[in-house]
């Protein structure tokens, strides 16, 4: 079911394209605004140790990703674009994606699992896939 608006005709194509472009603009704004807000929040609430991110950072990133995924769905775009935009915003924050940070390990596993769940195992070993590499 379509969340809102017409389901047929040229407007049904234009609405998702425009909403996806709007989401990308939101992502660019997030990449600028979120690091500034993060540094301001750190000034008021110090982390347990200066070398690790504060404990509220991961829940805040996940809540923002869920919010943008739902917003993207209701804007008739893809929820994947909403979560991508949220990730772009939080990827610019200092120490979020450190090699030893808990966020990177969790997101890496989630990313590869989501790709693995999309691939159909039977299609990998079909005759056209083997012959053409498709």
N, C-alpha and C positions, 0 to 999 in steps of 0.2 A: 504494500500500500504506500502511496505517495503521501508524505507528511502534509503537504499543502500545495496549492496551485494546480495548474492543469497537468494532466498526465500524458497529453498527446500534443502534437504540433510543434512548431518551431520554438514556442515559449518554453516547452518542456526541455528543450536543449539549452536555451539561453540561460535559464535560471541556475542550473548547476555550474555552468561555466563562470557566470558572474559571481556566484557565491564562493566558488573555489578560488577565484582571483582575490576576492575579499579576504578569505582565510589566509592566503599567502601574504597579503598586506598586514594582517594581524600578526603573522609570524615575524615579519620584519620589525614591526613595532615591539614585539615581545623580546626580540634579540637585543634591542636597545634598552628597554625599560626594566626587564627582570634583573639584570646584573646590578643596576643602580639601586633598585628596591632591596635586593639581597644585601648589598653593602650597607645600606641604611638600617636594615633589620639587624645585621651583625653588630652594629654600633650600640644597639639597645639591649641585645640578648646575646652575650658572649657564648661561644661554643665551649664544651667541656675541656677540650684541648685545642690550642690554636691551629694545629696541623690537620685536623679533621673537620668535615662539614658538620653543621649543627644537626641535631636529631630531627628537627622539624622539616628539613629540606626535602627528604624523600617523600613524605606524605604530601607536602605542598606541590611537588612536581607531579605526583600521581593524580592528585585532585585536579590540577590544572589540565592535565592530559584528558582526564575523564570529562571535564567540563567542555573542552573544545571538541572532543569526539561527539558528544551529544549535540552540541551546537552545530557541528558540521552535518550531522544527520538531518536535523530539522531545517537546515539551510539547503537541503537536497544535494549536498556534496557527499564525499565519502568520509566516514569516521576515521579512516586511516590518515587522511590529510589533516584532520584535526589533531590527532596524536602526534603526527610529524611536526606540525607547527608548534605544539607545546614542547616537543623535544628540542627543536631549534632554539626556542627561548631559553631553556634551562641548560643547553650545552654551552652557552656562553658564560655561565656563572663560574667563578673561580673555584677550583678544587672539587667540582661535581664529578668530573670524569677522570679523576686521578686513577692511575693504574691499580692502586691498592684500595681504592674507595669501594664501598659496598654498592653504590649505585651502578657503576659500570659493569660489575660482574652480573648483577641481577638483570640489567637491561640487555646485556649481550646474550644471556641465556634466553630471555624472552624473545628477542629478535630472531634468533636462529630457530627457536621452537615454532614461532609463528610462520616462518618461511617453510619449515618442514611440514607443518600441518596442511599447507596449501598444495604441496606437490602430491600428485596422485602416484602412488607406488607402481601400479599396473601400467601406467602410461610411460614410465621410464624404460620398461623392458619390452615395449611393443615393437613390432617389426619396423614401422616408419621411424620411430625414435632411434633404433639401432642403425638403420640404413642411412637416414638423413642427418642424424644427430639433432633432431628436433625435439 
